[in-house]
Amino acid sequence: MSDGSILATPVFSSLLSDIFCVTLDGVLARLSLADGLIVWRKRLGAPVFSSPLLSVTGSLLFCATVQGKLICLDPDTGDVHWNYSAGDAIFSPLVGEEDLVLFGCQDGRVYCVDNSGVAAWVSECQEGVVCAAPCVFATKDRGQEKAVLGVSSKGDARVINLRSGEEIFKLNLAGEDSAEVFSSPAVWAGRIVVGRRDDCICCYEFF
């Protein structure tokens, strides 16, 4: 496929019955699931650590590079629809929710971009980079309204309204020892669960 290593998990398209892989030398490829042959290959211009993401309908394919580019392609042909430029490198996994793509960035922000390539909102953490995947969940005290939890490496956590980008709540998950946070958080029943670099798994109640 290329000379680059593959760190990101491939993504499967049920619509095309093929898989999409990305490499550290910036290659995105569609491979036949039946025989492993390359259907098409595209050079993205920079290494890719994040797994590709398909839209809910399967008609759009998203990739993020360490140049801070979110790239939207046609999964059938590999043609590029649009590029969105974030403020720094993207190592965070991409998260799809309805017609939106969410990701963290090395500039310490959480980005929400719609399927046409327009930023719906950008939320800035106080300090640190955002390598963890944003977590989308339904709030208990706001009529099951959807919200996004973004966490920086310094443990700065922001709960944001999915649609408006309004900050609902913030807290720090680093603890007394200021432990770094690189793992992606999970939310369940008003609690945040996250792993930290001080070898602790922590559970915080915030609703």
Secondary structure, DSSP 8 states (H G I E B T S, - for coil): --SS---S--EEETTTTEEEEE-TTSEEEEEETTT--EEEEEE-SS---S--EE-TTSS-EEEE-TTSEEEEE-TTT--EEEEEE-SS---S--EEETTEEEEE-TTSEEEEEETTS-EEEEEE-SSS---S--EEEE-TTTTT-EEEEEE-TT-EEEEEETTT--EEEEEE-STTTT----S--EEETTEEEEE-TTS-EEEEE--
